[in-house]
Amino acid sequence: MHLFRQLLSDLRGATAIEYGLIAAIMSVALISGYGAFTGALMGTFNAIETEIVEAGK
């Protein structure tokens, strides 16, 4: 029982866990943002390509 209480009161690993959670949340945000950015960038390049092809006709 003493060991269990000691583990509950030990806060040394709390900071590492918090940093891990922050890193995980940032990773999810970056991956989600990358998908949206890639789609918008491809749309822009496709519009430019269409304009160039139409100008060459």
N, CA, C, O and CB atoms as a CASP TS submission, in Angstrom:
PFRMAT TS
TARGET T0000
AUTHOR 0000-0000-0000
METHOD Language model
MODEL 1
PARENT N/A
ATOM      1  N   MET     1       0.823  -1.193   0.000  1.00  0.00           N
ATOM      2  CA  MET     1       0.000   0.000   0.000  1.00  0.00           C
ATOM      3  C   MET     1       0.867   1.256   0.000  1.00  0.00           C
ATOM      4  O   MET     1       0.535   2.254  -0.641  1.00  0.00           O
ATOM      5  CB  MET     1      -0.936  -0.002   1.205  1.00  0.00           C
ATOM      6  N   HIS     2       1.979   1.193   0.727  1.00  0.00           N
ATOM      7  CA  HIS     2       2.878   2.347   0.790  1.00  0.00           C
ATOM      8  C   HIS     2       3.455   2.658  -0.596  1.00  0.00           C
ATOM      9  O   HIS     2       3.584   3.824  -0.968  1.00  0.00           O
ATOM     10  CB  HIS     2       4.020   2.087   1.800  1.00  0.00           C
ATOM     11  N   LEU     3       3.795   1.633  -1.345  1.00  0.00           N
ATOM     12  CA  LEU     3       4.348   1.825  -2.688  1.00  0.00           C
ATOM     13  C   LEU     3       3.320   2.469  -3.615  1.00  0.00           C
ATOM     14  O   LEU     3       3.659   3.338  -4.418  1.00  0.00           O
ATOM     15  CB  LEU     3       4.816   0.483  -3.272  1.00  0.00           C
ATOM     16  N   PHE     4       2.080   2.044  -3.499  1.00  0.00           N
ATOM     17  CA  PHE     4       1.017   2.621  -4.325  1.00  0.00           C
ATOM     18  C   PHE     4       0.840   4.107  -4.035  1.00  0.00           C
ATOM     19  O   PHE     4       0.711   4.906  -4.962  1.00  0.00           O
ATOM     20  CB  PHE     4      -0.303   1.880  -4.090  1.00  0.00           C
ATOM     21  N   ARG     5       0.831   4.482  -2.769  1.00  0.00           N
ATOM     22  CA  ARG     5       0.713   5.912  -2.392  1.00  0.00           C
ATOM     23  C   ARG     5       1.914   6.706  -2.888  1.00  0.00           C
ATOM     24  O   ARG     5       1.785   7.844  -3.338  1.00  0.00           O
ATOM     25  CB  ARG     5       0.583   6.066  -0.855  1.00  0.00           C
ATOM     26  N   GLN     6       3.072   6.088  -2.797  1.00  0.00           N
ATOM     27  CA  GLN     6       4.286   6.760  -3.247  1.00  0.00           C
ATOM     28  C   GLN     6       4.241   6.998  -4.758  1.00  0.00           C
ATOM     29  O   GLN     6       4.650   8.060  -5.226  1.00  0.00           O
ATOM     30  CB  GLN     6       5.530   5.932  -2.871  1.00  0.00           C
ATOM     31  N   LEU     7       3.759   6.039  -5.511  1.00  0.00           N
ATOM     32  CA  LEU     7       3.650   6.202  -6.961  1.00  0.00           C
ATOM     33  C   LEU     7       2.641   7.291  -7.325  1.00  0.00           C
ATOM     34  O   LEU     7       2.868   8.056  -8.262  1.00  0.00           O
ATOM     35  CB  LEU     7       3.250   4.878  -7.615  1.00  0.00           C
ATOM     36  N   LEU     8       1.538   7.365  -6.597  1.00  0.00           N
ATOM     37  CA  LEU     8       0.523   8.388  -6.871  1.00  0.00           C
ATOM     38  C   LEU     8       1.023   9.797  -6.568  1.00  0.00           C
ATOM     39  O   LEU     8       0.627  10.756  -7.229  1.00  0.00           O
ATOM     40  CB  LEU     8      -0.729   8.108  -6.060  1.00  0.00           C
ATOM     41  N   SER     9       1.892   9.918  -5.570  1.00  0.00           N
ATOM     42  CA  SER     9       2.376  11.251  -5.195  1.00  0.00           C
ATOM     43  C   SER     9       3.615  11.668  -5.980  1.00  0.00           C
ATOM     44  O   SER     9       4.042  12.819  -5.880  1.00  0.00           O
ATOM     45  CB  SER     9       2.681  11.290  -3.712  1.00  0.00           C
ATOM     46  N   ASP    10       4.193  10.773  -6.746  1.00  0.00           N
ATOM     47  CA  ASP    10       5.398  11.074  -7.522  1.00  0.00           C
ATOM     48  C   ASP    10       5.021  11.867  -8.773  1.00  0.00           C
ATOM     49  O   ASP    10       4.253  11.378  -9.602  1.00  0.00           O
ATOM     50  CB  ASP    10       6.148   9.767  -7.911  1.00  0.00           C
ATOM     51  N   LEU    11       5.542  13.066  -8.916  1.00  0.00           N
ATOM     52  CA  LEU    11       5.214  13.942 -10.044  1.00  0.00           C
ATOM     53  C   LEU    11       6.370  14.099 -11.027  1.00  0.00           C
ATOM     54  O   LEU    11       6.283  14.919 -11.941  1.00  0.00           O
ATOM     55  CB  LEU    11       4.801  15.301  -9.534  1.00  0.00           C
ATOM     56  N   ARG    12       7.434  13.345 -10.866  1.00  0.00           N
ATOM     57  CA  ARG    12       8.613  13.521 -11.724  1.00  0.00           C
ATOM     58  C   ARG    12       8.325  13.231 -13.192  1.00  0.00           C
ATOM     59  O   ARG    12       8.907  13.881 -14.060  1.00  0.00           O
ATOM     60  CB  ARG    12       9.733  12.625 -11.249  1.00  0.00           C
ATOM     61  N   GLY    13       7.462  12.296 -13.493  1.00  0.00           N
ATOM     62  CA  GLY    13       7.177  11.941 -14.876  1.00  0.00           C
ATOM     63  C   GLY    13       6.078  12.773 -15.500  1.00  0.00           C
ATOM     64  O   GLY    13       5.807  12.639 -16.693  1.00  0.00           O
ATOM     65  N   ALA    14       5.437  13.636 -14.716  1.00  0.00           N
ATOM     66  CA  ALA    14       4.313  14.424 -15.228  1.00  0.00           C
ATOM     67  C   ALA    14       4.753  15.363 -16.349  1.00  0.00           C
ATOM     68  O   ALA    14       4.044  15.508 -17.346  1.00  0.00           O
ATOM     69  CB  ALA    14       3.671  15.230 -14.096  1.00  0.00           C
ATOM     70  N   THR    15       5.893  15.989 -16.200  1.00  0.00           N
ATOM     71  CA  THR    15       6.368  16.925 -17.221  1.00  0.00           C
ATOM     72  C   THR    15       6.656  16.197 -18.530  1.00  0.00           C
ATOM     73  O   THR    15       6.321  16.697 -19.604  1.00  0.00           O
ATOM     74  CB  THR    15       7.630  17.661 -16.735  1.00  0.00           C
ATOM     75  N   ALA    16       7.263  15.042 -18.450  1.00  0.00           N
ATOM     76  CA  ALA    16       7.555  14.274 -19.660  1.00  0.00           C
ATOM     77  C   ALA    16       6.262  13.866 -20.364  1.00  0.00           C
ATOM     78  O   ALA    16       6.176  13.913 -21.591  1.00  0.00           O
ATOM     79  CB  ALA    16       8.394  13.027 -19.320  1.00  0.00           C
ATOM     80  N   ILE    17       5.268  13.471 -19.592  1.00  0.00           N
ATOM     81  CA  ILE    17       3.987  13.095 -20.189  1.00  0.00           C
ATOM     82  C   ILE    17       3.330  14.307 -20.840  1.00  0.00           C
ATOM     83  O   ILE    17       2.769  14.194 -21.930  1.00  0.00           O
ATOM     84  CB  ILE    17       3.049  12.483 -19.127  1.00  0.00           C
ATOM     85  N   GLU    18       3.392  15.453 -20.192  1.00  0.00           N
ATOM     86  CA  GLU    18       2.813  16.672 -20.774  1.00  0.00           C
ATOM     87  C   GLU    18       3.502  17.043 -22.078  1.00  0.00           C
ATOM     88  O   GLU    18       2.839  17.406 -23.050  1.00  0.00           O
ATOM     89  CB  GLU    18       2.912  17.837 -19.785  1.00  0.00           C
ATOM     90  N   TYR    19       4.826  16.955 -22.106  1.00  0.00           N
ATOM     91  CA  TYR    19       5.549  17.248 -23.345  1.00  0.00           C
ATOM     92  C   TYR    19       5.187  16.252 -24.440  1.00  0.00           C
ATOM     93  O   TYR    19       5.081  16.622 -25.609  1.00  0.00           O
ATOM     94  CB  TYR    19       7.062  17.229 -23.099  1.00  0.00           C
ATOM     95  N   GLY    20       5.001  15.012 -24.071  1.00  0.00           N
ATOM     96  CA  GLY    20       4.591  14.000 -25.046  1.00  0.00           C
ATOM     97  C   GLY    20       3.216  14.290 -25.620  1.00  0.00           C
ATOM     98  O   GLY    20       2.998  14.132 -26.821  1.00  0.00           O
ATOM     99  N   LEU    21       2.287  14.711 -24.775  1.00  0.00           N
ATOM    100  CA  LEU    21       0.948  15.063 -25.249  1.00  0.00           C
ATOM    101  C   LEU    21       0.982  16.284 -26.157  1.00  0.00           C
ATOM    102  O   LEU    21       0.291  16.321 -27.176  1.00  0.00           O
ATOM    103  CB  LEU    21       0.018  15.321 -24.069  1.00  0.00           C
ATOM    104  N   ILE    22       1.775  17.273 -25.797  1.00  0.00           N
ATOM    105  CA  ILE    22       1.900  18.471 -26.635  1.00  0.00           C
ATOM    106  C   ILE    22       2.484  18.102 -27.999  1.00  0.00           C
ATOM    107  O   ILE    22       2.005  18.580 -29.027  1.00  0.00           O
ATOM    108  CB  ILE    22       2.787  19.536 -25.939  1.00  0.00           C
ATOM    109  N   ALA    23       3.507  17.261 -28.013  1.00  0.00           N
ATOM    110  CA  ALA    23       4.108  16.833 -29.278  1.00  0.00           C
ATOM    111  C   ALA    23       3.108  16.062 -30.135  1.00  0.00           C
ATOM    112  O   ALA    23       3.072  16.230 -31.354  1.00  0.00           O
ATOM    113  CB  ALA    23       5.344  15.969 -29.014  1.00  0.00           C
ATOM    114  N   ALA    24       2.301  15.221 -29.501  1.00  0.00           N
ATOM    115  CA  ALA    24       1.307  14.452 -30.247  1.00  0.00           C
ATOM    116  C   ALA    24       0.245  15.361 -30.851  1.00  0.00           C
ATOM    117  O   ALA    24      -0.146  15.173 -32.003  1.00  0.00           O
ATOM    118  CB  ALA    24       0.650  13.412 -29.341  1.00  0.00           C
ATOM    119  N   ILE    25      -0.222  16.337 -30.094  1.00  0.00           N
ATOM    120  CA  ILE    25      -1.234  17.269 -30.597  1.00  0.00           C
ATOM    121  C   ILE    25      -0.670  18.105 -31.741  1.00  0.00           C
ATOM    122  O   ILE    25      -1.352  18.334 -32.739  1.00  0.00           O
ATOM    123  CB  ILE    25      -1.739  18.186 -29.465  1.00  0.00           C
ATOM    124  N   MET    26       0.567  18.559 -31.599  1.00  0.00           N
ATOM    125  CA  MET    26       1.192  19.336 -32.667  1.00  0.00           C
ATOM    126  C   MET    26       1.372  18.489 -33.929  1.00  0.00           C
ATOM    127  O   MET    26       1.207  18.995 -35.039  1.00  0.00           O
ATOM    128  CB  MET    26       2.548  19.887 -32.203  1.00  0.00           C
ATOM    129  N   SER    27       1.705  17.224 -33.771  1.00  0.00           N
ATOM    130  CA  SER    27       1.875  16.335 -34.926  1.00  0.00           C
ATOM    131  C   SER    27       0.563  16.162 -35.676  1.00  0.00           C
ATOM    132  O   SER    27       0.531  16.213 -36.906  1.00  0.00           O
ATOM    133  CB  SER    27       2.410  14.966 -34.479  1.00  0.00           C
ATOM    134  N   VAL    28      -0.509  15.958 -34.939  1.00  0.00           N
ATOM    135  CA  VAL    28      -1.819  15.807 -35.575  1.00  0.00           C
ATOM    136  C   VAL    28      -2.199  17.095 -36.312  1.00  0.00           C
ATOM    137  O   VAL    28      -2.714  17.040 -37.429  1.00  0.00           O
ATOM    138  CB  VAL    28      -2.899  15.446 -34.521  1.00  0.00           C
ATOM    139  N   ALA    29      -1.949  18.250 -35.695  1.00  0.00           N
ATOM    140  CA  ALA    29      -2.275  19.520 -36.336  1.00  0.00           C
ATOM    141  C   ALA    29      -1.449  19.733 -37.603  1.00  0.00           C
ATOM    142  O   ALA    29      -1.977  20.191 -38.616  1.00  0.00           O
ATOM    143  CB  ALA    29      -2.047  20.675 -35.363  1.00  0.00           C
ATOM    144  N   LEU    30      -0.170  19.406 -37.552  1.00  0.00           N
ATOM    145  CA  LEU    30       0.687  19.579 -38.727  1.00  0.00           C
ATOM    146  C   LEU    30       0.284  18.640 -39.863  1.00  0.00           C
ATOM    147  O   LEU    30       0.273  19.041 -41.027  1.00  0.00           O
ATOM    148  CB  LEU    30       2.149  19.342 -38.353  1.00  0.00           C
ATOM    149  N   ILE    31      -0.039  17.415 -39.534  1.00  0.00           N
ATOM    150  CA  ILE    31      -0.438  16.458 -40.568  1.00  0.00           C
ATOM    151  C   ILE    31      -1.759  16.890 -41.202  1.00  0.00           C
ATOM    152  O   ILE    31      -1.925  16.797 -42.418  1.00  0.00           O
ATOM    153  CB  ILE    31      -0.564  15.032 -39.974  1.00  0.00           C
ATOM    154  N   SER    32      -2.692  17.358 -40.385  1.00  0.00           N
ATOM    155  CA  SER    32      -3.973  17.836 -40.918  1.00  0.00           C
ATOM    156  C   SER    32      -3.776  19.074 -41.789  1.00  0.00           C
ATOM    157  O   SER    32      -4.375  19.180 -42.859  1.00  0.00           O
ATOM    158  CB  SER    32      -4.949  18.149 -39.772  1.00  0.00           C
ATOM    159  N   GLY    33      -2.966  19.983 -41.349  1.00  0.00           N
ATOM    160  CA  GLY    33      -2.694  21.189 -42.114  1.00  0.00           C
ATOM    161  C   GLY    33      -1.969  20.906 -43.409  1.00  0.00           C
ATOM    162  O   GLY    33      -2.197  21.579 -44.415  1.00  0.00           O
ATOM    163  N   TYR    34      -1.090  19.908 -43.391  1.00  0.00           N
ATOM    164  CA  TYR    34      -0.354  19.535 -44.598  1.00  0.00           C
ATOM    165  C   TYR    34      -1.311  19.061 -45.681  1.00  0.00           C
ATOM    166  O   TYR    34      -1.149  19.411 -46.850  1.00  0.00           O
ATOM    167  CB  TYR    34       0.679  18.443 -44.288  1.00  0.00           C
ATOM    168  N   GLY    35      -2.302  18.269 -45.302  1.00  0.00           N
ATOM    169  CA  GLY    35      -3.277  17.778 -46.271  1.00  0.00           C
ATOM    170  C   GLY    35      -4.063  18.910 -46.906  1.00  0.00           C
ATOM    171  O   GLY    35      -4.280  18.913 -48.118  1.00  0.00           O
ATOM    172  N   ALA    36      -4.487  19.860 -46.109  1.00  0.00           N
ATOM    173  CA  ALA    36      -5.245  20.999 -46.636  1.00  0.00           C
ATOM    174  C   ALA    36      -4.355  21.872 -47.516  1.00  0.00           C
ATOM    175  O   ALA    36      -4.790  22.340 -48.568  1.00  0.00           O
ATOM    176  CB  ALA    36      -5.843  21.835 -45.484  1.00  0.00           C
ATOM    177  N   PHE    37      -3.117  22.093 -47.094  1.00  0.00           N
ATOM    178  CA  PHE    37      -2.193  22.923 -47.862  1.00  0.00           C
ATOM    179  C   PHE    37      -1.858  22.275 -49.198  1.00  0.00           C
ATOM    180  O   PHE    37      -1.778  22.960 -50.218  1.00  0.00           O
ATOM    181  CB  PHE    37      -0.913  23.176 -47.066  1.00  0.00           C
ATOM    182  N   THR    38      -1.663  20.971 -49.201  1.00  0.00           N
ATOM    183  CA  THR    38      -1.326  20.262 -50.433  1.00  0.00           C
ATOM    184  C   THR    38      -2.467  20.355 -51.447  1.00  0.00           C
ATOM    185  O   THR    38      -2.233  20.563 -52.637  1.00  0.00           O
ATOM    186  CB  THR    38      -1.004  18.790 -50.132  1.00  0.00           C
ATOM    187  N   GLY    39      -3.698  20.200 -50.969  1.00  0.00           N
ATOM    188  CA  GLY    39      -4.847  20.306 -51.864  1.00  0.00           C
ATOM    189  C   GLY    39      -4.974  21.689 -52.479  1.00  0.00           C
ATOM    190  O   GLY    39      -5.244  21.813 -53.674  1.00  0.00           O
ATOM    191  N   ALA    40      -4.784  22.722 -51.683  1.00  0.00           N
ATOM    192  CA  ALA    40      -4.877  24.087 -52.191  1.00  0.00           C
ATOM    193  C   ALA    40      -3.745  24.381 -53.180  1.00  0.00           C
ATOM    194  O   ALA    40      -3.959  25.036 -54.200  1.00  0.00           O
ATOM    195  CB  ALA    40      -4.843  25.092 -51.028  1.00  0.00           C
ATOM    196  N   LEU    41      -2.557  23.900 -52.875  1.00  0.00           N
ATOM    197  CA  LEU    41      -1.416  24.130 -53.759  1.00  0.00           C
ATOM    198  C   LEU    41      -1.602  23.424 -55.102  1.00  0.00           C
ATOM    199  O   LEU    41      -1.283  23.987 -56.148  1.00  0.00           O
ATOM    200  CB  LEU    41      -0.123  23.654 -53.091  1.00  0.00           C
ATOM    201  N   MET    42      -2.113  22.204 -55.076  1.00  0.00           N
ATOM    202  CA  MET    42      -2.363  21.481 -56.323  1.00  0.00           C
ATOM    203  C   MET    42      -3.432  22.190 -57.152  1.00  0.00           C
ATOM    204  O   MET    42      -3.329  22.244 -58.377  1.00  0.00           O
ATOM    205  CB  MET    42      -2.791  20.030 -56.031  1.00  0.00           C
ATOM    206  N   GLY    43      -4.448  22.727 -56.501  1.00  0.00           N
ATOM    207  CA  GLY    43      -5.482  23.476 -57.209  1.00  0.00           C
ATOM    208  C   GLY    43      -4.904  24.702 -57.901  1.00  0.00           C
ATOM    209  O   GLY    43      -5.272  25.009 -59.035  1.00  0.00           O
ATOM    210  N   THR    44      -4.012  25.396 -57.231  1.00  0.00           N
ATOM    211  CA  THR    44      -3.373  26.576 -57.818  1.00  0.00           C
ATOM    212  C   THR    44      -2.524  26.190 -59.027  1.00  0.00           C
ATOM    213  O   THR    44      -2.590  26.842 -60.070  1.00  0.00           O
ATOM    214  CB  THR    44      -2.505  27.295 -56.770  1.00  0.00           C
ATOM    215  N   PHE    45      -1.728  25.130 -58.886  1.00  0.00           N
ATOM    216  CA  PHE    45      -0.897  24.700 -60.011  1.00  0.00           C
ATOM    217  C   PHE    45      -1.741  24.232 -61.188  1.00  0.00           C
ATOM    218  O   PHE    45      -1.389  24.488 -62.340  1.00  0.00           O
ATOM    219  CB  PHE    45       0.042  23.586 -59.576  1.00  0.00           C
ATOM    220  N   ASN    46      -2.843  23.555 -60.918  1.00  0.00           N
ATOM    221  CA  ASN    46      -3.720  23.119 -62.002  1.00  0.00           C
ATOM    222  C   ASN    46      -4.350  24.310 -62.720  1.00  0.00           C
ATOM    223  O   ASN    46      -4.490  24.287 -63.943  1.00  0.00           O
ATOM    224  CB  ASN    46      -4.812  22.196 -61.462  1.00  0.00           C
ATOM    225  N   ALA    47      -4.731  25.351 -61.977  1.00  0.00           N
ATOM    226  CA  ALA    47      -5.292  26.551 -62.598  1.00  0.00           C
ATOM    227  C   ALA    47      -4.247  27.252 -63.462  1.00  0.00           C
ATOM    228  O   ALA    47      -4.565  27.730 -64.551  1.00  0.00           O
ATOM    229  CB  ALA    47      -5.825  27.515 -61.525  1.00  0.00           C
ATOM    230  N   ILE    48      -3.021  27.315 -62.993  1.00  0.00           N
ATOM    231  CA  ILE    48      -1.942  27.933 -63.775  1.00  0.00           C
ATOM    232  C   ILE    48      -1.676  27.119 -65.033  1.00  0.00           C
ATOM    233  O   ILE    48      -1.492  27.681 -66.113  1.00  0.00           O
ATOM    234  CB  ILE    48      -0.649  28.053 -62.931  1.00  0.00           C
ATOM    235  N   GLU    49      -1.657  25.816 -64.897  1.00  0.00           N
ATOM    236  CA  GLU    49      -1.439  24.953 -66.068  1.00  0.00           C
ATOM    237  C   GLU    49      -2.535  25.165 -67.101  1.00  0.00           C
ATOM    238  O   GLU    49      -2.248  25.256 -68.295  1.00  0.00           O
ATOM    239  CB  GLU    49      -1.386  23.469 -65.650  1.00  0.00           C
ATOM    240  N   THR    50      -3.781  25.244 -66.661  1.00  0.00           N
ATOM    241  CA  THR    50      -4.899  25.458 -67.580  1.00  0.00           C
ATOM    242  C   THR    50      -4.750  26.787 -68.305  1.00  0.00           C
ATOM    243  O   THR    50      -4.983  26.859 -69.511  1.00  0.00           O
ATOM    244  CB  THR    50      -6.237  25.413 -66.825  1.00  0.00           C
ATOM    245  N   GLU    51      -4.371  27.828 -67.596  1.00  0.00           N
ATOM    246  CA  GLU    51      -4.180  29.136 -68.223  1.00  0.00           C
ATOM    247  C   GLU    51      -3.059  29.117 -69.249  1.00  0.00           C
ATOM    248  O   GLU    51      -3.171  29.735 -70.308  1.00  0.00           O
ATOM    249  CB  GLU    51      -3.889  30.184 -67.168  1.00  0.00           C
ATOM    250  N   ILE    52      -1.987  28.417 -68.941  1.00  0.00           N
ATOM    251  CA  ILE    52      -0.867  28.335 -69.880  1.00  0.00           C
ATOM    252  C   ILE    52      -1.277  27.568 -71.131  1.00  0.00           C
ATOM    253  O   ILE    52      -0.947  27.978 -72.244  1.00  0.00           O
ATOM    254  CB  ILE    52       0.351  27.664 -69.216  1.00  0.00           C
ATOM    255  N   VAL    53      -1.988  26.464 -70.959  1.00  0.00           N
ATOM    256  CA  VAL    53      -2.433  25.665 -72.107  1.00  0.00           C
ATOM    257  C   VAL    53      -3.401  26.479 -72.963  1.00  0.00           C
ATOM    258  O   VAL    53      -3.301  26.465 -74.190  1.00  0.00           O
ATOM    259  CB  VAL    53      -3.105  24.346 -71.635  1.00  0.00           C
ATOM    260  N   GLU    54      -4.324  27.178 -72.337  1.00  0.00           N
ATOM    261  CA  GLU    54      -5.294  27.992 -73.077  1.00  0.00           C
ATOM    262  C   GLU    54      -4.615  29.152 -73.797  1.00  0.00           C
ATOM    263  O   GLU    54      -5.034  29.530 -74.891  1.00  0.00           O
ATOM    264  CB  GLU    54      -6.370  28.526 -72.130  1.00  0.00           C
ATOM    265  N   ALA    55      -3.575  29.717 -73.197  1.00  0.00           N
ATOM    266  CA  ALA    55      -2.869  30.834 -73.832  1.00  0.00           C
ATOM    267  C   ALA    55      -2.079  30.368 -75.054  1.00  0.00           C
ATOM    268  O   ALA    55      -1.841  31.153 -75.972  1.00  0.00           O
ATOM    269  CB  ALA    55      -1.926  31.509 -72.827  1.00  0.00           C
ATOM    270  N   GLY    56      -1.677  29.110 -75.071  1.00  0.00           N
ATOM    271  CA  GLY    56      -0.891  28.589 -76.186  1.00  0.00           C
ATOM    272  C   GLY    56      -1.728  28.172 -77.384  1.00  0.00           C
ATOM    273  O   GLY    56      -1.175  27.839 -78.432  1.00  0.00           O
ATOM    274  N   LYS    57      -3.043  28.183 -77.252  1.00  0.00           N
ATOM    275  CA  LYS    57      -3.904  27.763 -78.370  1.00  0.00           C
ATOM    276  C   LYS    57      -4.128  28.875 -79.343  1.00  0.00           C
ATOM    277  O   LYS    57      -4.828  28.692 -80.339  1.00  0.00           O
ATOM    278  CB  LYS    57      -5.235  27.265 -77.865  1.00  0.00           C
TER
END
